């Protein structure tokens, strides 16, 4: 079975999806005397404009090579000469900018002029591209209300990841669920709450952590013998799901596996 966002979630996304500026990724600067900020590829990621919302909106990890980032205000792109617009559009197609959609480049200005059905189609197409919205029908488990409320739902905010999902599962703190939790914060919280590594097979209430030699890659919270509350990725297109240990191992089993258990 495939799952999709609720109407309320889609409406929230529609109103909050964009940052308050446009970004365009190019190899060359096709203009002079234009009021826009131009930053080199590496320098932009050190700027104040680069946060989790910007990162996820443009999916920087999927972009093909480019030299410069053009940052502009709402409506700037639309007032450019046609030749300059055409070059920028071709570049967005080339670099795989996710806002180049069905031969159209979506900008901050055009987003708020698009119809509701178009936006819904855009969001659902992005979800299909992620291929993370398939859930099994046969899974039956009784969960506490705070966990049951998020199963088969999509986040409202960008950044919610596997680590914030696990911390939500063990703290019931809804504010944590919306955060982009990093490894240091995750491990410190586990330590404070009395979770330590265990050499025993995992059981209900344990946390499974997958890591490489350098850092944590993924984590999931065990709700029953074979079932886990799980979130893949950090985008709004990755839902909260119940998954089996088989699915967990299929996706993450190539990494080192650790069991964390709370000591009472």
Protein Blocks (a to p, Z undefined) as FASTA:
>chain_A
ZZdddfklmmmmmmmmpccbdcdddfbdcbehiacddddfklmmmpmklcfklmmmnomm
lpccdfbdcdddehklmmpcfklmmmmmmmmmmnopaklgghiacdfklmmmpcfklmmm
mmmmmmmmnopabccfklccdddfklmmmgopacfbghiafklmmmmmmnopaklmmpcc
dfklmmmmmmmnopacdfbdcdehiacddddfkbcfbdcddfbfkbccddedjbfklccd
dddfklmmmmmmmpccddddddZZ
